Amino acid sequence: MNRWRDTFAHNYDNSRPVLRQSFEDTININDIKDLKGNIVSWQYNKSSTPIGILSGKWSLAQVLANNTNTTKPDIVFTTNMTITGVDGLDSHKYQLWEFKNLKITLTGKTAIINGTVSLILKSRPAVYSASMSIRIMNLETISINIDKNLARHYFGDTPIYGTISN
């Protein structure tokens, strides 16, 4: 008996597709309606030093009742997240809400949604308005870029990353 051969003698299930869509498919406006997921992101400063671990939940819903414009539909995007210092000593809660869609660009398997958002600090009665870009890639991952002048102080110099769960 060869224990190495037996250890790696797996029967793989090749009947299910690895990707949700084929490589030829493109993202359309209906694909990005009613998405949600988790935020799981290391945040770094401009020197590439980790400053915190960001985690939380996000959701994106398309509201077509009031607006049938497919190039600029009404969108509700909300996020609740917590950033914890890499040493585990400090933790802060944030919320993104009141997203206002300015433009959607659909290119291949990527959707880019640009707009403005309100950033709420849960520890202080502070609300900031900022420009924001949401990038949905392959209907599997999301990146959120908030105005660097505002976000640098709270989230470092890197985008916020997450996964799509539905």
C-alpha positions in Angstrom: 0.0 0.0 0.0 1.4 3.4 -1.0 0.1 5.8 1.6 0.9 8.9 -0.4 -1.1 7.6 -3.5 -4.0 6.6 -1.3 -4.0 10.0 0.5 -4.4 11.9 -2.7 -6.7 9.5 -4.5 -9.8 11.8 -4.3 -12.9 11.5 -6.4 -13.7 15.0 -7.5 -17.2 16.2 -8.3 -16.7 17.8 -11.8 -20.5 17.9 -12.5 -20.9 21.4 -11.0 -19.5 24.5 -12.7 -16.6 26.2 -10.8 -17.8 29.7 -11.8 -21.3 31.1 -11.6 -21.2 32.3 -15.2 -19.3 31.3 -18.3 -16.4 33.5 -19.5 -18.5 34.7 -22.4 -21.3 36.1 -20.2 -21.3 39.8 -19.2 -22.9 41.4 -16.2 -26.1 43.3 -16.8 -28.2 45.5 -14.6 -30.4 42.7 -13.4 -27.4 40.7 -12.1 -26.5 43.4 -9.6 -30.0 43.7 -8.1 -30.4 42.5 -4.5 -26.9 41.4 -3.7 -25.5 41.1 -0.2 -22.3 39.8 1.4 -19.6 40.0 3.9 -16.8 42.5 4.4 -13.5 40.7 5.0 -10.6 43.1 4.5 -7.1 43.9 5.8 -6.6 47.7 5.8 -3.2 49.2 5.2 -1.7 52.7 5.4 0.3 54.3 2.6 3.5 52.6 3.8 1.8 49.2 3.3 1.7 48.6 7.1 -1.5 46.8 8.3 -3.6 49.1 10.5 -6.7 47.0 11.0 -9.0 44.2 10.1 -12.3 45.3 8.7 -15.4 43.0 8.9 -19.1 43.4 8.5 -22.1 43.0 6.3 -23.2 44.9 3.1 -26.3 44.9 0.9 -27.2 46.4 -2.4 -30.8 46.6 -3.6 -32.1 48.1 -6.8 -35.3 50.1 -6.4 -37.2 50.2 -9.7 -40.6 51.3 -8.5 -39.7 55.0 -8.8 -37.1 54.9 -11.6 -37.1 52.8 -14.7 -33.8 54.3 -16.0 -31.5 51.3 -16.4 -28.4 53.4 -16.7 -29.0 55.2 -13.5 -31.5 53.2 -11.4 -32.2 54.1 -7.7 -29.9 52.0 -5.5 -29.9 51.3 -1.8 -26.5 50.4 -0.6 -25.8 49.9 3.2 -22.9 48.6 5.1 -22.3 47.9 8.8 -18.7 47.3 9.6 -16.2 47.1 12.5 -12.5 47.8 12.2 -10.3 46.2 14.8 -6.6 47.2 15.3 -4.1 44.5 14.4 -3.1 44.4 18.1 -6.7 43.8 19.0 -6.8 46.7 21.5 -9.0 49.1 19.6 -12.3 48.7 17.7 -14.6 51.1 16.0 -18.0 50.7 14.3 -19.1 52.4 11.1 -22.1 52.5 8.8 -22.4 53.6 5.2 -25.9 54.6 4.1 -27.9 57.1 2.0 -26.0 56.0 -1.1 -26.9 58.2 -4.1 -26.1 56.6 -7.5 -24.4 58.9 -10.0 -23.4 56.4 -12.7 -23.2 52.7 -13.4 -20.7 51.2 -15.9 -21.0 47.6 -17.0 -17.9 46.2 -18.7 -17.5 42.5 -19.2 -17.8 40.8 -15.8 -17.4 44.0 -13.8 -19.9 46.5 -12.6 -18.8 49.9 -11.3 -21.2 52.0 -9.4 -20.2 55.6 -8.6 -22.0 57.8 -6.2 -22.0 59.5 -2.8 -22.6 58.1 0.6 -22.9 59.1 4.2 -20.3 57.6 6.6 -21.6 57.4 10.2 -19.2 56.8 13.1 -21.1 54.8 15.7 -18.9 56.1 18.6 -19.5 59.8 17.8 -22.5 61.7 16.5 -20.6 62.4 13.3 -21.9 62.0 9.7 -19.7 62.7 6.7 -20.6 62.8 3.1 -18.1 61.3 0.7 -17.7 60.1 -2.9 -17.7 56.3 -3.3 -17.1 53.7 -6.0 -18.4 50.2 -5.7 -16.8 47.6 -8.0 -18.5 44.2 -8.3 -16.3 41.6 -10.0 -17.5 38.3 -11.5 -20.5 38.4 -9.1 -18.1 37.0 -6.5 -16.3 39.9 -4.9 -16.8 43.5 -4.1 -14.4 46.4 -3.5 -15.5 49.7 -2.0 -13.4 52.9 -2.5 -14.3 55.8 -0.4 -12.9 59.3 -0.9 -9.3 59.0 0.3 -9.2 62.3 2.0 -11.9 61.1 4.4 -11.3 57.3 4.4 -7.6 57.5 5.1 -8.2 58.5 8.7 -10.7 55.6 9.3 -9.8 52.8 6.9 -6.3 53.5 5.7 -5.2 53.8 2.0 -6.6 50.6 0.5 -10.1 49.7 -0.8 -12.5 47.7 1.4 -12.9 44.2 0.1 -15.7 41.7 0.5 -17.5 38.7 -0.9 -20.9 38.2 -2.4 -23.0 35.6 -0.7 -26.1 35.2 -2.7 
